[in-house]
């Protein structure tokens, strides 16, 4: 069956009773892989732009699940003749997703991805099911049916956020570019772009936000200090064996919730590394989802222990500093410095919290530490690859050492620049956490 006859519409194919050949179905799987891969790379630009915390978490989850779709498509596709050996995304898809990234507001960005691109992907998956044979292509079909269920759920999960966003010209702008492709599987007649169609991606270089968005939440530079009247986490109290374990638990949940900063700055690395091996982005997506889960540990447990999240300022220093650094530097600091360096303190913290016989806290901390051990392994595996992508030829150890020094210099310039949103009487502090812990 020719490629032309394959894409004349599922109704015509059903009427003729024709069945697509293996190479044709593999070529469609390749298209689906590239779409999912590019979605993972670009939807992450929304994470630090949106302010709603639950929405950040949801975007991280969708990114991870989409990375799983892409990986399964690649593995299945490689079993079929016609998928191809490389992992590159074709220019037409890349241009479309680059355009989606250029939305002027996070609301437009969310609408573009979830009212235009994601529904088109769902339609493409359904088109695949309509094309293929239920038995001959059962392994692929079974996967795609699961992906369809995921895509339908993604749409339902995003619906409450989209309801708040009026439909506008940006969606029409993206839809016109998509129509010019004939849909993601070229299943529709290709449209013609207007002569005056303006590609924002060609005119406007993309830049990450200088400071990530936390919506209506109060913010500050850091939640760590030695002053119990300044910040909720007092460093010396974490280390002091005389500190009440109940207070340790509260401070650790604040620490976990503030792993949201890791979510925001890790999200920047995807876009900046368009041509690295897909498995790198797959592990980055897992890393991102892990950090999101860790933040949720604190976000969901603190209110149960009496903490008003509206009084907890969000620390923004790490994002503000790291966004000034190159992608390999950002990734090196995250995996080789912040996470690797946290193990001794978190081990002592875990020992202290066991005193409380709090099974849930013990479980959450155990998974947090296990995940971070995996993240350091990711760093050892992928930092050399990211360095290579940016022409960095120094030995890894030398690069990491130099990156630490550069971070310290940048911290003097860009750190400590976010003032407290709340006065001491209003914000959560170490002293207030101590009082609260004594009552729990």
C-alpha positions, -999 to +999 in steps of 0.1 A: +000+000+000+014+034-009+020+062+015-005+083-004-033+057-001-025+051+036-032+087+044-064+094+025-086+089+056-095+059+078-131+058+063-118+052+028-094+025+041-121+007+060-142+007+028-115-008+007-104-034+033-068-026+027-042-032+055-011-011+060+023-028+056+048-032+083+070-004+070+040+020+068+030+013+104+067+017+115+068+050+098+037+062+117+053+050+150+083+071+141+061+101+137+044+095+171+078+090+187+091+123+174+059+141+186+061+127+221+099+134+223+094+170+212+065+174+236+087+163+265+114+188+255+092+218+252+062+214+276+088+216+304+091+253+295+057+258+311+067+244+344+086+274+357+063+298+339+030+287+356+024+297+392-001+272+404+018+245+424-007+217+416-003+226+379+035+223+381+031+189+396+007+178+369+029+190+341+058+170+356+037+139+357+025+144+321+061+149+310+072+117+326+043+097+312+049+112+277+086+102+280+074+067+287+052+067+256+082+079+235+104+052+248+080+024+242+073+036+207+110+037+200+116+002+213+086-013+195+095+007+163+130-007+163+114-042+161+098-032+128+114-025+094+111+012+085+114+029+119+149+041+113+180+040+135+183+076+146+163+097+171+162+131+154+130+151+152+121+163+118+122+200+112+085+205+106+077+191+141+105+209+158+093+242+143+057+237+154+068+229+190+093+258+190+063+280+180+043+267+209+070+277+233+069+313+221+035+320+238+035+354+254+018+342+286+018+310+306-020+308+300-015+310+262+012+284+265-010+260+284-038+265+260-016+260+230-002+227+243-034+213+257-061+227+234-041+223+201-011+200+203-023+173+228-057+168+212-039+165+178-017+138+193-047+120+207-063+121+172-030+107+158-031+078+182-067+071+173-058+073+136-031+047+142-056+023+158-080+028+128-051+020+104-036-011+119-047-047+121-059-058+156-039-091+155-010-086+131+001-055+150-012-064+184+020-054+204+019-019+189-019-017+192-019-027+228+006+001+236-012+027+217-045+018+234-028+025+267-014+058+254-049+069+243-062+063+278-033+084+291-040+112+267-077+112+275-068+114+312-043+142+306-070+162+289-094+156+318-068+165+344-060+197+326-096+207+320-101+226+353-071+248+344-082+254+308-117+264+319-101+295+334-085+305+301-105+322+274-100+309+239-079+332+219-058+340+188-028+320+200-046+287+197-058+297+162-022+306+153-009+272+163-038+253+148-031+270+115+005+258+116-006+223+125-032+222+097-004+231+072+011+198+081-021+179+075-022+168+111+006+149+129+001+118+108-006+138+076-041+122+078-058+154+066-054+175+035-025+200+040-036+236+044-019+266+032-004+291+056-015+327+050+011+348+032+013+370+063+017+341+088+044+352+113+065+325+128+074+338+163+101+311+166+120+326+137+119+361+150+122+357+188+150+337+205+136+318+235+148+328+270+141+312+303+125+334+330+150+352+352+129+343+382+105+314+382+068+319+389+052+308+422+018+324+417+002+338+448+026+322+472+049+344+492+086+342+482+120+348+496+157+341+487+161+310+510+143+290+536+177+280+552+196+302+577+209+301+613+183+326+625+151+311+639+133+344+634+143+346+597+136+313+581+117+281+588+148+258+586+176+265+610+207+247+599+222+241+633+189+227+646+189+200+619+223+189+630+218+192+668+210+158+685+191+178+712+165+191+687+131+176+692+124+150+666+089+165+660+106+198+650+130+179+628+101+164+610+085+197+603+117+213+590+123+183+568+088+186+553+096+222+545+128+211+529+110+185+509+084+210+497+111+234+486+125+208+462+101+226+440+131+248+432+147+217+417+116+211+396+118+247+382+155+247+374+157+211+361+129+219+337+151+244+319+176+217+309+152+199+285+148+228+261+185+236+260+195+201+250+175+194+218+199+169+202+211+148+231+202+111+231+166+105+240+175+083+269+190+114+285+157+132+283+139+100+295+160+100+327+156+138+331+119+133+329+120+107+356+143+129+377+118+158+372+089+137+383+108+124+413+115+160+425+079+169+420+068+139+441+093+149+468+079+184+469+044+169+472+055+150+503+059+183+521+031+201+503+006+175+514+020+166+548+026+201+563-011+211+564-018+178+583+006+189+609-010+223+613+012+244+589-005+272+570+010+270+535+000+306+529+026+317+555+054+295+541+076+316+517+090+298+487+128+301+482+139+312+447+176+317+450+187+285+434+167+290+402+178+327+400+215+317+402+214+285+381+195+301+352+226+322+347+247+291+342+251+268+312+230+236+310+260+213+319+268+236+348+231+235+360+230+198+358+264+193+375+254+215+404+221+196+408+235+161+407+271+163+418+267+191+444+232+196+459+220+160+458+253+142+464+260+166+492+227+161+510+232+124+518+250+128+552+224+153+566+195+133+553+209+101+568+210+118+603+175+133+598+161+098+589+176+084+622+160+112+642+125+109+626+125+071+634+122+082+670+086+092+663+074+059+650+059+078+621+056+051+594+046+076+567+074+100+573+099+072+574+086+059+541+086+092+524+122+100+535+134+065+525+120+070+490+134+105+488+169+093+496+166+063+473+155+085+444+184+109+450+209+081+449+195+073+414+198+110+404+234+110+413+239+079+391+221+098+363+246+126+368+276+103+364+260+089+333+247+120+316+268+149+326+296+139+302+270+137+274+257+172+282+292+185+284+300+170+250+269+187+235+282+221+246+318+215+235+331+211+271+363+191+269+376+194+305+377+162+326+345+158+345+361+163+379+378+195+369+346+208+353+326+201+384+352+218+406+352+248+384+314+249+383+312+250+421+335+280+421+315+297+394+283+291+413+298+308+444+307+338+423+273+340+407+256+336+441+273+368+452+256+386+423+223+369+419+217+353+453+199+370+481+180+393+457+145+381+465+131+400+495+107+384+520+071+388+508+060+386+544+070+403+576+084+381+604+051+383+623+033+369+592+057+343+578+065+308+591+098+308+610+119+283+629+106+296+662+070+292+651+077+257+638+092+248+672+061+261+690+039+241+666+060+209+670+055+211+708+018+210+703+018+179+680 
